[in-house]
Structure formats: structure tokens, C-alpha cells
Amino acid sequence: MIRTSFHLPRPRHPLARLAWLAIGVVAIASALLLGAIVLAVLVVGGALWMLWRNLRSVLGGQAATRPSTSPASGVIDGEFTVLPHAPQTPRRN
């Protein structure tokens, strides 16, 4: 069993115990509420993002914002430089 050096003594007064219980319940409830709010924001934001993407593709906004510059044949245009072969040296093991 792991023993810790930090220990809060339990209060003896019944109202103090009730106050600590109320503080604990409020802390747990606020953590759960904050998590639910974050989850709701993520779900609503994801749904709006997906709706925005679908509307852009349906209305043709994607083709109007970024025209295709690559040729239809699939050829990639570019430049290159031929380097001379370097003499190979034997490997040392």
C-alpha cells in the first residue's frame, strides 16, 4: 500500500463536514458541466464545419477559389539538374 505524507484531518463538527461535502459536490458537478460544455461545443463546431464543406462543394465554391493548374494528363512539370557521379570509395567494416 502506498502511504502519502499529505493528510487532511476530517473535521469533527457536523456542519463543517456538511460544508466539505457541499464543496466536493460542487467541484465534481462543475467539472462535469465544463466537460459537457466542451463536448457540446466540439460537436456543434464539427457539424457546422461539415455542413460548410458540403455547401461549398455543392455550390461550386471549391472550383472557383482554387483553379487547377496541373495538366489533365497527370504530367508534373519541373526542372532538374544532372549531377556528375561521385567516385565510390570502398566501405570500411
GUFITI-281777 format. One record per atom (N, C-alpha, C): chain; residue number from 1; atom name; x, y, z. Coordinates in nm, 2 decimals, always signed. Example, Ala and Ser with C-alpha at 12.3 -4.5 7.8 and 13.67 -1.06 7.14 Angstrom:
BEGIN
A  1  N  +1.32  -0.57  +0.78
A  1  CA  +1.23  -0.45  +0.78
A  1  C  +1.32  -0.33  +0.78
A  2  N  +1.28  -0.22  +0.71
A  2  CA  +1.37  -0.11  +0.71
A  2  C  +1.29  +0.00  +0.79
//
This chain:
BEGIN
A  1  N  +0.08  -0.12  +0.00
A  1  CA  +0.00  +0.00  +0.00
A  1  C  +0.09  +0.12  +0.00
A  2  N  +0.05  +0.22  -0.07
A  2  CA  +0.12  +0.35  -0.08
A  2  C  +0.08  +0.44  +0.03
A  3  N  +0.17  +0.50  +0.10
A  3  CA  +0.14  +0.59  +0.21
A  3  C  +0.18  +0.73  +0.16
A  4  N  +0.10  +0.83  +0.18
A  4  CA  +0.13  +0.96  +0.15
A  4  C  +0.15  +1.04  +0.28
A  5  N  +0.23  +1.15  +0.27
A  5  CA  +0.26  +1.23  +0.38
A  5  C  +0.15  +1.34  +0.40
A  6  N  +0.07  +1.36  +0.29
A  6  CA  -0.03  +1.47  +0.29
A  6  C  -0.16  +1.40  +0.35
A  7  N  -0.21  +1.46  +0.45
A  7  CA  -0.33  +1.41  +0.51
A  7  C  -0.41  +1.52  +0.57
A  8  N  -0.54  +1.54  +0.52
A  8  CA  -0.63  +1.64  +0.58
A  8  C  -0.71  +1.57  +0.69
A  9  N  -0.70  +1.63  +0.81
A  9  CA  -0.78  +1.57  +0.92
A  9  C  -0.93  +1.60  +0.89
A  10  N  -1.01  +1.50  +0.92
A  10  CA  -1.16  +1.52  +0.90
A  10  C  -1.21  +1.61  +1.01
A  11  N  -1.29  +1.70  +0.97
A  11  CA  -1.35  +1.79  +1.07
A  11  C  -1.44  +1.72  +1.16
A  12  N  -1.45  +1.76  +1.28
A  12  CA  -1.53  +1.69  +1.38
A  12  C  -1.67  +1.75  +1.39
A  13  N  -1.68  +1.88  +1.35
A  13  CA  -1.81  +1.94  +1.36
A  13  C  -1.90  +1.90  +1.24
A  14  N  -2.03  +1.86  +1.27
A  14  CA  -2.12  +1.81  +1.16
A  14  C  -2.14  +1.92  +1.05
A  15  N  -2.15  +2.05  +1.09
A  15  CA  -2.17  +2.15  +0.99
A  15  C  -2.04  +2.17  +0.90
A  16  N  -1.93  +2.15  +0.96
A  16  CA  -1.80  +2.16  +0.88
A  16  C  -1.80  +2.04  +0.78
A  17  N  -1.84  +1.92  +0.83
A  17  CA  -1.84  +1.80  +0.74
A  17  C  -1.94  +1.83  +0.62
A  18  N  -2.05  +1.88  +0.66
A  18  CA  -2.15  +1.91  +0.55
A  18  C  -2.10  +2.02  +0.45
A  19  N  -2.03  +2.12  +0.50
A  19  CA  -1.97  +2.22  +0.42
A  19  C  -1.87  +2.16  +0.32
A  20  N  -1.78  +2.07  +0.37
A  20  CA  -1.68  +2.00  +0.29
A  20  C  -1.75  +1.91  +0.18
A  21  N  -1.86  +1.85  +0.22
A  21  CA  -1.94  +1.76  +0.13
A  21  C  -2.00  +1.85  +0.02
A  22  N  -2.05  +1.96  +0.06
A  22  CA  -2.11  +2.05  -0.04
A  22  C  -2.00  +2.11  -0.14
A  23  N  -1.89  +2.14  -0.08
A  23  CA  -1.78  +2.19  -0.17
A  23  C  -1.73  +2.08  -0.27
A  24  N  -1.72  +1.96  -0.22
A  24  CA  -1.69  +1.84  -0.31
A  24  C  -1.79  +1.82  -0.42
A  25  N  -1.92  +1.82  -0.38
A  25  CA  -2.02  +1.80  -0.48
A  25  C  -2.02  +1.91  -0.58
A  26  N  -2.00  +2.04  -0.54
A  26  CA  -2.00  +2.15  -0.63
A  26  C  -1.88  +2.14  -0.73
A  27  N  -1.76  +2.09  -0.67
A  27  CA  -1.64  +2.08  -0.76
A  27  C  -1.66  +1.97  -0.86
A  28  N  -1.72  +1.86  -0.82
A  28  CA  -1.74  +1.75  -0.92
A  28  C  -1.85  +1.79  -1.02
A  29  N  -1.96  +1.85  -0.98
A  29  CA  -2.06  +1.90  -1.07
A  29  C  -2.01  +2.00  -1.17
A  30  N  -1.92  +2.09  -1.12
A  30  CA  -1.87  +2.19  -1.22
A  30  C  -1.77  +2.13  -1.32
A  31  N  -1.70  +2.03  -1.27
A  31  CA  -1.61  +1.96  -1.37
A  31  C  -1.69  +1.89  -1.47
A  32  N  -1.79  +1.82  -1.43
A  32  CA  -1.88  +1.75  -1.53
A  32  C  -1.95  +1.85  -1.62
A  33  N  -2.00  +1.96  -1.57
A  33  CA  -2.06  +2.06  -1.65
A  33  C  -1.97  +2.12  -1.76
A  34  N  -1.85  +2.15  -1.71
A  34  CA  -1.75  +2.21  -1.80
A  34  C  -1.71  +2.11  -1.91
A  35  N  -1.70  +1.98  -1.88
A  35  CA  -1.67  +1.88  -1.98
A  35  C  -1.79  +1.86  -2.08
A  36  N  -1.91  +1.87  -2.03
A  36  CA  -2.03  +1.86  -2.12
A  36  C  -2.03  +1.98  -2.21
A  37  N  -2.00  +2.10  -2.16
A  37  CA  -2.00  +2.22  -2.25
A  37  C  -1.89  +2.21  -2.35
A  38  N  -1.77  +2.17  -2.32
A  38  CA  -1.67  +2.15  -2.42
A  38  C  -1.71  +2.05  -2.52
A  39  N  -1.77  +1.94  -2.48
A  39  CA  -1.81  +1.83  -2.57
A  39  C  -1.92  +1.89  -2.67
A  40  N  -2.01  +1.97  -2.61
A  40  CA  -2.12  +2.02  -2.70
A  40  C  -2.06  +2.12  -2.80
A  41  N  -1.96  +2.20  -2.76
A  41  CA  -1.90  +2.30  -2.85
A  41  C  -1.83  +2.22  -2.96
A  42  N  -1.76  +2.12  -2.93
A  42  CA  -1.69  +2.04  -3.03
A  42  C  -1.78  +1.97  -3.13
A  43  N  -1.89  +1.92  -3.08
A  43  CA  -1.99  +1.85  -3.16
A  43  C  -2.06  +1.95  -3.26
A  44  N  -2.10  +2.07  -3.20
A  44  CA  -2.16  +2.17  -3.28
A  44  C  -2.07  +2.23  -3.38
A  45  N  -1.94  +2.25  -3.34
A  45  CA  -1.84  +2.31  -3.43
A  45  C  -1.81  +2.21  -3.54
A  46  N  -1.80  +2.08  -3.51
A  46  CA  -1.77  +1.98  -3.62
A  46  C  -1.89  +1.97  -3.71
A  47  N  -2.01  +1.97  -3.66
A  47  CA  -2.13  +1.97  -3.75
A  47  C  -2.13  +2.09  -3.84
A  48  N  -2.10  +2.21  -3.79
A  48  CA  -2.11  +2.33  -3.87
A  48  C  -1.99  +2.32  -3.98
A  49  N  -1.88  +2.27  -3.94
A  49  CA  -1.77  +2.26  -4.04
A  49  C  -1.80  +2.16  -4.15
A  50  N  -1.86  +2.05  -4.11
A  50  CA  -1.90  +1.95  -4.22
A  50  C  -2.01  +2.01  -4.31
A  51  N  -2.10  +2.08  -4.25
A  51  CA  -2.21  +2.15  -4.33
A  51  C  -2.15  +2.25  -4.42
A  52  N  -2.05  +2.33  -4.37
A  52  CA  -1.99  +2.43  -4.46
A  52  C  -1.91  +2.37  -4.57
A  53  N  -1.84  +2.26  -4.55
A  53  CA  -1.77  +2.19  -4.65
A  53  C  -1.86  +2.14  -4.76
A  54  N  -1.97  +2.08  -4.72
A  54  CA  -2.07  +2.02  -4.81
A  54  C  -2.14  +2.13  -4.89
A  55  N  -2.17  +2.25  -4.83
A  55  CA  -2.23  +2.36  -4.90
A  55  C  -2.13  +2.41  -5.00
A  56  N  -2.00  +2.43  -4.97
A  56  CA  -1.91  +2.48  -5.06
A  56  C  -1.89  +2.39  -5.18
A  57  N  -1.89  +2.26  -5.16
A  57  CA  -1.87  +2.17  -5.27
A  57  C  -2.00  +2.16  -5.36
A  58  N  -2.12  +2.17  -5.30
A  58  CA  -2.24  +2.17  -5.38
A  58  C  -2.25  +2.30  -5.46
A  59  N  -2.22  +2.41  -5.40
A  59  CA  -2.23  +2.54  -5.47
A  59  C  -2.12  +2.57  -5.57
A  60  N  -2.02  +2.49  -5.57
A  60  CA  -1.91  +2.50  -5.66
A  60  C  -1.80  +2.60  -5.62
A  61  N  -1.80  +2.64  -5.49
A  61  CA  -1.71  +2.73  -5.44
A  61  C  -1.57  +2.68  -5.44
A  62  N  -1.55  +2.55  -5.43
A  62  CA  -1.42  +2.49  -5.43
A  62  C  -1.35  +2.51  -5.56
A  63  N  -1.42  +2.50  -5.67
A  63  CA  -1.35  +2.52  -5.80
A  63  C  -1.33  +2.66  -5.83
A  64  N  -1.41  +2.75  -5.78
A  64  CA  -1.39  +2.89  -5.80
A  64  C  -1.28  +2.95  -5.72
A  65  N  -1.25  +2.90  -5.60
A  65  CA  -1.15  +2.95  -5.51
A  65  C  -1.01  +2.90  -5.55
A  66  N  -1.00  +2.78  -5.60
A  66  CA  -0.87  +2.73  -5.63
A  66  C  -0.87  +2.66  -5.77
A  67  N  -0.84  +2.73  -5.88
A  67  CA  -0.84  +2.66  -6.01
A  67  C  -0.72  +2.57  -6.02
A  68  N  -0.75  +2.46  -6.10
A  68  CA  -0.65  +2.36  -6.12
A  68  C  -0.55  +2.41  -6.22
A  69  N  -0.42  +2.40  -6.19
A  69  CA  -0.31  +2.44  -6.29
A  69  C  -0.24  +2.32  -6.34
A  70  N  -0.26  +2.20  -6.29
A  70  CA  -0.19  +2.09  -6.34
A  70  C  -0.26  +2.04  -6.47
A  71  N  -0.18  +1.98  -6.56
A  71  CA  -0.24  +1.93  -6.68
A  71  C  -0.33  +1.81  -6.66
A  72  N  -0.42  +1.78  -6.74
A  72  CA  -0.51  +1.67  -6.72
A  72  C  -0.45  +1.54  -6.74
A  73  N  -0.33  +1.53  -6.81
A  73  CA  -0.27  +1.41  -6.84
A  73  C  -0.19  +1.35  -6.72
A  74  N  -0.18  +1.43  -6.62
A  74  CA  -0.11  +1.38  -6.50
A  74  C  +0.04  +1.40  -6.50
A  75  N  +0.09  +1.48  -6.60
A  75  CA  +0.23  +1.51  -6.61
A  75  C  +0.27  +1.62  -6.51
A  76  N  +0.37  +1.60  -6.44
A  76  CA  +0.42  +1.71  -6.34
A  76  C  +0.53  +1.78  -6.41
A  77  N  +0.52  +1.91  -6.42
A  77  CA  +0.62  +2.00  -6.48
A  77  C  +0.72  +2.04  -6.38
A  78  N  +0.85  +2.04  -6.42
A  78  CA  +0.95  +2.08  -6.32
A  78  C  +1.09  +2.09  -6.39
A  79  N  +1.19  +2.13  -6.32
A  79  CA  +1.32  +2.15  -6.37
A  79  C  +1.42  +2.06  -6.28
A  80  N  +1.53  +2.02  -6.35
A  80  CA  +1.62  +1.93  -6.27
A  80  C  +1.76  +1.96  -6.32
A  81  N  +1.86  +1.92  -6.25
A  81  CA  +2.00  +1.94  -6.28
A  81  C  +2.06  +1.80  -6.26
A  82  N  +2.14  +1.76  -6.37
A  82  CA  +2.21  +1.63  -6.36
A  82  C  +2.34  +1.65  -6.29
A  83  N  +2.36  +1.58  -6.18
A  83  CA  +2.49  +1.58  -6.11
A  83  C  +2.58  +1.48  -6.16
A  84  N  +2.71  +1.51  -6.16
A  84  CA  +2.81  +1.40  -6.20
A  84  C  +2.82  +1.30  -6.09
A  85  N  +2.85  +1.18  -6.14
A  85  CA  +2.87  +1.07  -6.04
A  85  C  +2.99  +1.09  -5.96
A  86  N  +2.98  +1.07  -5.83
A  86  CA  +3.10  +1.08  -5.74
A  86  C  +3.17  +0.95  -5.74
A  87  N  +3.30  +0.95  -5.73
A  87  CA  +3.37  +0.82  -5.72
A  87  C  +3.34  +0.75  -5.60
A  88  N  +3.31  +0.62  -5.61
A  88  CA  +3.27  +0.54  -5.49
A  88  C  +3.39  +0.50  -5.42
A  89  N  +3.39  +0.52  -5.29
A  89  CA  +3.50  +0.47  -5.20
A  89  C  +3.46  +0.34  -5.14
A  90  N  +3.56  +0.25  -5.11
A  90  CA  +3.52  +0.12  -5.05
A  90  C  +3.48  +0.15  -4.91
A  91  N  +3.38  +0.07  -4.86
A  91  CA  +3.33  +0.08  -4.72
A  91  C  +3.43  +0.02  -4.63
A  92  N  +3.44  +0.08  -4.51
A  92  CA  +3.52  +0.02  -4.40
A  92  C  +3.42  -0.06  -4.31
A  93  N  +3.46  -0.18  -4.28
A  93  CA  +3.37  -0.25  -4.19
A  93  C  +3.43  -0.26  -4.05
//
